[in-house]
């Protein structure tokens, strides 16, 4: 299977999005570990939500790949349902983190939930010339 130039650009974008999530997770974990007494729970909370962010980013990538081969109306319906799935993934991650306070610090869970958004915003600053 031959990969087009656009496909390579999409793969590069998802890779940088995942790298951004990892960097965000590391930075938030370090700040939280420095300021909070319960470091391990905080880092677990950030990690849990960031894993959810990575899953959502990968799901978005594959879902868009399938939708690009469809007609406009069909793709629009499909992406609406896929967006609901991604929202349910993050809700499940956050609820799991908040219902298990012995394992995950609530602040870490909430801050980690922003990892995908933070990564997406940062990408626009680094790749605006491409």
Long-range contacts (C-beta under 8 A, 24 or more apart in sequence): 9-130, 10-61, 10-64, 10-65, 13-123, 13-127, 14-57, 14-58, 14-61, 16-123, 16-126, 16-127, 17-57, 17-116, 17-119, 17-120, 17-123, 18-54, 18-57, 18-58, 18-119, 19-119, 20-118, 20-119, 20-120, 20-122, 20-123, 21-50, 21-53, 21-54, 21-57, 21-115, 21-116, 21-118, 21-119, 22-50, 23-119, 24-50, 24-114, 24-115, 24-118, 24-119, 24-122, 25-50, 25-112, 25-115, 28-108, 28-111, 28-112, 28-115, 29-108, 32-105, 32-107, 32-108, 32-111, 36-105, 36-107, 38-105, 41-101, 41-102, 41-103, 41-104, 41-105, 41-108, 42-105, 42-107, 42-108, 43-108, 44-103, 44-104, 44-105, 44-108, 45-97, 45-104, 45-105, 45-106, 45-107, 45-108, 45-109, 45-110, 45-111, 45-112, 46-108, 46-109, 46-111, 46-112, 46-115, 47-108, 47-112, 48-93, 48-96, 48-97, 48-104, 48-108, 48-109, 48-112, 49-90, 49-93, 49-94, 49-97, 49-108, 49-109, 49-110, 49-111, 49-112, 49-113, 49-115, 50-112, 50-115, 51-93, 52-89, 52-90, 52-92, 52-93, 52-94, 52-112, 52-113, 53-90, 53-112, 53-113, 53-115, 53-116, 53-119, 54-115, 54-116, 55-89, 56-86, 56-89, 56-90, 56-116, 57-116, 57-119, 59-85, 59-86, 59-89, 60-86
